[in-house]
Amino acid sequence: MEHFHPKQALEILSANPDTLFIDCRTEAEFYYVGHPTDAVNIEWNTEPDFEINPHFCDAALSIAGRKERPVILICRSGNRSVDAGLALEKFGFTDVSNVLEGFEGPLDPEHHRGTKGGWRFHGLPWRQL
């Protein structure tokens, strides 16, 4: 699995529109916190108990259409997306990447996100519903 800075990930997505961009945060995070433009939401962990979604890989394949399609994953901070990416690779996906820093970035000294990194912090395209 490759790991890209958010700006690198956007460059790859822009250069290769066939790349599937998966936001693997919960549906609540995706809709209420916001998400990268053009990302699709497939939860890696499901609420309310934050259990791993047993249908994650099947859902990704259903959207991707083939295991050879490039996939870039993003989550809140870049951690869950690594686990989701490893699962996709084990499932047979051949071109899986992770966005470092995630959508909201790491915690700052006051335990807030969005002040030290992440997709939004870098001013990349996103939306909130």
C-alpha positions as CSV (number, residue, x, y, z in Angstrom):
1,M,0.0,0.0,0.0
2,E,1.2,3.4,-0.9
3,H,0.7,6.5,1.4
4,F,0.2,9.9,-0.1
5,H,0.0,13.4,1.4
6,P,-3.4,14.9,0.8
7,K,-2.2,17.2,-2.0
8,Q,-0.5,14.2,-3.7
9,A,-3.7,12.2,-3.5
10,L,-5.7,15.0,-5.1
11,E,-3.2,15.2,-7.9
12,I,-3.5,11.4,-8.5
13,L,-7.3,11.6,-8.4
14,S,-7.3,14.5,-10.9
15,A,-4.8,12.8,-13.2
16,N,-6.7,9.4,-13.1
17,P,-10.4,9.9,-12.9
18,D,-10.9,6.1,-12.9
19,T,-9.5,6.0,-9.3
20,L,-12.1,5.1,-6.8
21,F,-11.9,7.5,-3.8
22,I,-13.4,5.8,-0.6
23,D,-14.0,7.7,2.6
24,C,-14.2,4.9,5.1
25,R,-15.4,6.9,8.1
26,T,-18.8,6.4,9.6
27,E,-21.8,7.7,7.7
28,A,-22.3,10.4,10.4
29,E,-18.8,11.6,10.1
30,F,-19.1,11.7,6.3
31,Y,-22.3,13.7,6.2
32,Y,-22.0,15.9,9.3
33,V,-18.2,16.6,9.5
34,G,-17.9,16.8,5.7
35,H,-16.0,14.8,3.1
36,P,-13.8,15.2,0.1
37,T,-15.6,16.1,-3.1
38,D,-16.3,13.0,-5.2
39,A,-15.5,10.5,-2.4
40,V,-17.9,7.7,-1.8
41,N,-18.7,6.5,1.7
42,I,-18.2,2.9,2.7
43,E,-17.9,2.6,6.4
44,W,-15.0,0.5,7.8
45,N,-16.5,0.7,11.3
46,T,-20.2,0.8,11.8
47,E,-22.1,2.6,14.5
48,P,-23.2,2.3,17.3
49,D,-20.6,-0.2,18.5
50,F,-17.8,0.7,15.9
51,E,-17.6,-2.9,14.8
52,I,-15.7,-3.6,11.6
53,N,-18.1,-3.7,8.7
54,P,-18.2,-7.3,7.4
55,H,-19.4,-6.1,4.0
56,F,-16.7,-3.5,3.4
57,C,-14.7,-5.3,0.8
58,D,-17.8,-6.6,-1.0
59,A,-19.2,-3.1,-1.1
60,A,-15.9,-1.7,-2.4
61,L,-15.8,-4.3,-5.2
62,S,-19.5,-3.6,-6.1
63,I,-18.6,0.1,-6.7
64,A,-15.2,-0.5,-8.2
65,G,-16.4,-3.2,-10.6
66,R,-13.0,-4.9,-10.6
67,K,-10.1,-5.6,-8.2
68,E,-7.6,-4.0,-10.5
69,R,-9.2,-0.5,-10.3
70,P,-7.0,1.9,-8.3
71,V,-8.4,2.8,-4.9
72,I,-7.5,5.6,-2.6
73,L,-8.8,5.5,1.0
74,I,-9.3,8.3,3.5
75,C,-10.6,8.4,7.1
76,R,-10.4,11.0,9.9
77,S,-6.7,10.9,10.6
78,G,-5.2,8.2,8.3
79,N,-5.3,5.3,10.6
80,R,-8.6,3.5,9.9
81,S,-7.9,3.8,6.2
82,V,-4.7,1.7,6.6
83,D,-6.7,-1.1,8.2
84,A,-9.4,-0.9,5.5
85,G,-6.7,-0.8,2.8
86,L,-5.0,-3.9,4.2
87,A,-8.3,-5.7,4.1
88,L,-8.8,-4.7,0.5
89,E,-5.4,-6.0,-0.4
90,K,-6.1,-9.3,1.4
91,F,-9.4,-9.4,-0.6
92,G,-7.4,-9.2,-3.8
93,F,-7.4,-5.5,-4.7
94,T,-4.1,-4.7,-6.5
95,D,-3.7,-0.9,-6.4
96,V,-4.6,0.5,-2.9
97,S,-3.4,3.7,-1.4
98,N,-4.0,5.7,1.8
99,V,-4.2,9.4,2.4
100,L,-1.8,10.4,5.2
101,E,-3.3,12.8,7.8
102,G,-6.9,11.8,6.7
103,F,-9.7,14.3,6.4
104,E,-9.3,16.1,9.8
105,G,-5.6,15.5,10.6
106,P,-3.9,14.6,13.8
107,L,-4.7,15.9,17.3
108,D,-3.1,19.2,18.4
109,P,-1.9,19.8,22.0
110,E,-5.5,20.8,22.9
111,H,-6.9,17.6,21.4
112,H,-8.5,19.3,18.5
113,R,-8.3,18.2,14.9
114,G,-8.0,20.3,11.8
115,T,-5.3,22.6,13.0
116,K,-2.2,20.5,12.1
117,G,-3.1,18.7,8.9
118,G,-5.7,16.8,6.9
119,W,-7.6,17.2,3.7
120,R,-9.6,20.2,4.9
121,F,-6.6,21.9,6.6
122,H,-4.8,21.9,3.2
123,G,-7.8,23.6,1.6
124,L,-8.6,20.8,-0.8
125,P,-12.1,20.4,-2.2
126,W,-14.7,19.2,0.2
127,R,-18.4,19.5,1.0
128,Q,-20.7,19.1,3.9
129,L,-24.3,18.0,3.6
